[in-house]
Amino acid sequence: MTVEFLPRPELWSLDPRALHLNHGSYGAVPRRTQHVAGGLRSEMESNPMAWFRGLPERLAASRRRLAEYLGADPDGFALVPNASAGVTVALSAVPIAPGERIVLTDHAYGAVRYAAERAGTLRGAEVVTVPVPLEADDDELLAAVADALDDRTAVVVIDQISSATARVFPVDRVARLCRDADVPVIVDGAHAPGLIDQPIVDGADFWTGNFHKWPCAPRGTAGLFVAERWRDRTKPLITSWAEYDELPARFDQQGTGDYVPWLAAPTSLEVLEALDWPRRRSWLTTMLTEASTIVAKALGTSLPDVTTPAPTMRLVELPASVAVTSESERAALAAQASERIGAELAITAFGGRLFVRLSAHAYNSFRDYELLAERLPTLLREG
């Protein structure tokens, strides 16, 4: 294939002996950001009192820069540790009465499902899971969600890009549907920053997304956008000294935490800008589409017909002979791939089918996936 963008592995400190094909789970922090974070930690430890005195202004400046990157109203944008925390905060803010329903789809991330179940248990509400077939188009997905809405629906939680199935959901249409039904909607945009330009969804009551994935920020950095009508009642999960500050300041400091990732995160945005990320992302999408086809051919399987696949993630179905059913068995298979063929992979499941979810970022080359195509069939045969 034509090489328009060369990989840039030197920007990261990743082990060059491994095939890093699962950026979508934990990301990778650039060397430059690591250096900035290390300097901030040294500064903190040299005088903790001075560090925490000066922290509020620095946190506010970093938060505003991250909001700008997303195109978010800074007055409604708070920092949280991860998207799962963002969803949990949003569920805590929405009024849910006993007997009402929390609606999500069967593509929902596991921890988000657990958050919905906890909220349901605490408030006596029912969690309703809407089945959406993997190959369903946007109209079919919208119809399935619409059928689940009734006068008992308290809130809808919807993926922007699903984790297990790597699909972009029509969240703008879901938000309009819910607004017309007067039902609050929480958008889980965990994978959206860096993959979708200006991902904040117009009409969503809450949106949350991770910076540690595609923008390559230090882990523990995520954003939560709150629509104006919910800002007074949206509170951090931890009660601390900023309890009576307005949003978003009340989220900035929750006790003696480690805020270095939030301060260092804008450096990763500078790295992406230097990489010409929008054009590189487009090229990576084309590259990964071809690369995943090669992996599927080597496995004797195919690429599922996913409507609007995520730009830099692709599903490749694993052979039916791979006898893996539970989450622990999927984790064990991923560990075997790491140990025996040097490949870091995400193994996902949906609808009784097993997949390897491939990712691509600026350190990946087409050769990475060719090597996977050579090695993975042997691993699966040997078991």
N, C-alpha and C positions, 0 to 999 in steps of 0.2 A: 504494500500500500504506500501511497505517497506520504512522505514525512513532512509535515508543515511545522510541527512543534516538536523539538527534541525533548525527551524527558529531562528533568532537572533533579536527579537524586542527590546532588551535592548540597542542596538547600536543606536537607533533612539529615538527621543522625540515625536513620533506619539501618538495620543490619543488612548489608548488601548481599549476604548469603541467602536471604529469604525472599520469597515472592510475596510481596505485601499487596494482597488483592482484596482487602476488607477495610478500606478506608472508612466505609460507612458506619462502622461500629464505634471506633475510638479515635479516628482521625490520626493526624501526625503533626507535631508542632515543629515549625521551622527552626533551624539553628538560631537565626536572628532573634526570634521571639524567646527562645530558651535563654539566650544571653541577656536580653532585657529583663526577663523574669528573675534570673540569677542576681542581677544587679539590684533589683528591687528587694529581694530577700536579704541581701547583704545590708542594704540601707535599713531595712526593718530591724534587723538584729543588732545593728550598731547603736540604735537608740529607739527602743520600742515606744517610749512616751512621745517623742517627737513624731514618730511614724503615725501613730493613731491620732495625734492632734491635727496633722495635716491631711489625713485620709479623706474626710468628707469632700473637700473641693476636688481632689484628684479623682475620686470615684465618680463624682457628678460629671466631670469632663469626659471620662472614659465612657460613661453611660450615654452621654449625648452623642459621642462619635459613633457608637455602635447603633444607636437609634437612627442616625443619619444614614448609615450604610444600608439599613433596611427600608428607609423611607418612612419611618414611623414618627408620629407626633411625640416629641420627647416628653411632653407632660403626662403621657399615658404609658410610658415605656419604663419598665423596671428590670433589674437584673436578678436572676435566680440561678441556682446551681445547674439545673438541667431542665429539659422539657417535661419530664415526669413531675418534677416539683411544680412547674408552671401549671400543668393540668390540675394537680392537687390543690393548688391555691385557688384556681378558678372554680373548681367544684365546691370549695369551702365558701366562696363568695355568693354563689347562686342559691336562692331559696329553694329547698327541696323538701316538700311536705311528705308525711307518711302516706303511703299508697300511690305516690307519684312514680314516674318512670325516668330512668337515665338511659338514653338510647345511644348505642355505638354500633359499629359494624364488626364483622368477624375478621377484618383486616387490622383491627386495633392492636397497638403494641401491648405486650403482656403487662408491663408495669402500669400502663394507663388503664387497662382493664381492672387490675387490682385496685387502683385508686377509685374507680367507679364502684367497685364492689364494696370497698370500705365505706364510701360515702352512702351507698345504699343501705348497708347494715346499720350505720350510725343514725340514719334518719328514717329508717323503715320504708325505704323506697325499693322499687324493683329495677334491676338492670336488664335491659332488653338488647339482645344482640341481633342485628339485622344481617342475614346472610347475603353476600354479594359475590357471585361467581367470579373466578379469576378473569375470565374472558368477557365479563359484562361490560357494555359500553357505558358512556356517561349518562345517557338517558335512562338506561336500565338501573344504574346505581341511584340516580335521583328518584326514580319511581319507587325503589325499594325503601329508601329513607322516608319518602312522603307517606307510604303506606303505614309506617310505624308511628307517625305523629297522630296524637289524639289529645283530648282535653286533659289527660293525665300526664302528658309529657312535660317534664320539668326542664330538661336540658338535652342537647345533642352534642356528642363528642365525635369529631370527624378528623381523619388523617388528611394532611395536605400531600404528603408523600408517605406511603405505607412502608413500614420497615421490612416485614416478612415478604411482601410481594413487589416492592419497588415500583409502585404505580403512583402517578400523579392523579389526585382526586379533583373533581370539579368543585372546589370548595366555595368559589364565588357563587355558583348556582345553589349550593346547599345553604349558604348563608342567606340568600334571598328567599329561599323556600322557608327557612326557619323564621326569618323576620316577618314574612307574610302570615305565618301561623302564630306569631308572638311567642316563640320558643327561643330561649338563649342558645347560642352555639359556641362551643369551644373548639378551636382549630389546633390540632396537634401538628405543628410545623417543624418537628424535630430535625428533619433532613432539609428543610427548605432554604435556610440561609446559605448563600453561595451557589445553590442550584436553580433557584427561582429569583429573578430580579424583582426587587421590591415585593417581598412575599406577604406583607401584611394584608389581610383579606378585608376588603371594604364590606362593612356590614357585620363582620364577626364581633361577638361580644368579648371574646378573649382569643388571643393568638399567642403561641409560645414556640420557640425554636432554639436549637443548639448552635453555638458558635464553634464548638470543639470538633464538629464534623468537617464539613466542606470548607469553612473559612479558616480551619487549622489553628484556632485559638487554643490556649491551655485548657485542659479539661476542668469542668466546674464552671463554665461560662455559658450562660443561656439568657434569652430575653423573654419577657412577658409583656405583651401589649394588652391594655385594658381599655375598652370603650368608655366614653365619658360617663355614661349613666351608672357604671359599676365601680368607679374609682374610689368613692368614699367608703365602700364596704369591702374592698379588696385588701387583705392584710397578709403579711408574711406568715409562714408556718411557725416561726419562732417569735415569741413576744420578747421585745427588747426595748432599749431606751428610745428608739424612734417610733414607738407605737402610735404616738399622737401627731407625728409629722404627716404631711400630705404625701400622696403617691406622686412620684416614685421614690421620694427621699426615704420613706419609711422602710424601703427594702434595702437601702444601701449598706447599713451596718446592723447585723444581728449578732451582737456579742463580739467576743474576741475571735473572729474568724480569720481565715487566710484569704485576703482580697487581692493577692498578687496576680492570679489569673485574670481577674477583671481589669486590672490596670495594664497588663501586658497584651491583652487581646487586640487592641488597635494596631499593634505592630504586625500581627499576622495579616490584617487587612492591607497594610502597605506591601507586604510580600506578594499577596494576590494581585495587587495593582501592577506591581513590577512584572508579574508573569503574564500580563494582559489576559487576565482570567476569563472574561466572557468569551473571547475568541478561542482560548485554549480549551475551555469547557466544551465548546461546540465541536472542536476537533476530537477531543477525548470521547465524546458521544459517538461520533462516527467510527473511531477506532475500536471502541468497546463493542459496538454492534457487530463488526466484522470478527473481532476476537472471540466473542461469545459463541458465534456460529461455529468457529473452528473447534472450540471446546465441546460443544454439543455433538458435533460430528464424531469426535474422538470417543465420546461416551456412547454413541449410538442412540442418542435421544434428540430432542429438539428444543427450540426456544418457545415457551408458552406465548400465546397470543394475548399479551397484556396491553390493554388500551392505555395509551399515553405512558410509556415506561419512563422512569426517572432518567434525567439526562446522562448521568455517569454511573448508573447501576443497571445490571441486567440479571435476569434469572436464567439459569440453565438447569433443565430437569435432570435429575439423577436417575440411573436405571432402576427399574422396578425390582431388580434383584437385590438392591441395597436394603437390607432388613433393619431399618432404623425407624423407630416410631416415637419414642419419648424425647422430651427436651434434653434429658441427661445423655441419651444415646447420640443425639445430634452434636452436643458439646464434645462427647468422646470422639466422634468422627472428625470434628474440626481439630482436636488435639492430635489425633493420629496424622492428619495431613501436615500439621506443623512439624511434628517430630520425624516423620518418615520421608516426606517429599519436600520439606521446607517451604510449604505454602500456607499462608495465613488466609483462611476462608471463613465466610459466614454460611452455615448450613441452616436453611429455613424450611418450614413445612406449611402447606396450606391445602385444605380440601383433600387430605389424604395423599397428597403428592409431596415429594421431597426435591429440594432445589439447592444448588449452590448459587448464592447471590454474589456476583462479581462487581467490584468497584474499580474505578480508575481515577487517579489524581495525577498531578504534574510530575511525580517521580516514576510513574509507570510507563513502560514501553510495550509495543506489540509483542516483543519477544517474551515478556513475562507470561502471557497467555498461551503462547506456543509451547513454552516449557510446561505449563499446567496441563495442556492437552496431551503432552507426552507422558507425564507422570501420574496423573490422577486415575486413568483407567487401570493401571497396574495396582495402585493402592486399593481400589474398589474390588478388584478381582481377588486379591490376596486376603482382604477382610481384616 
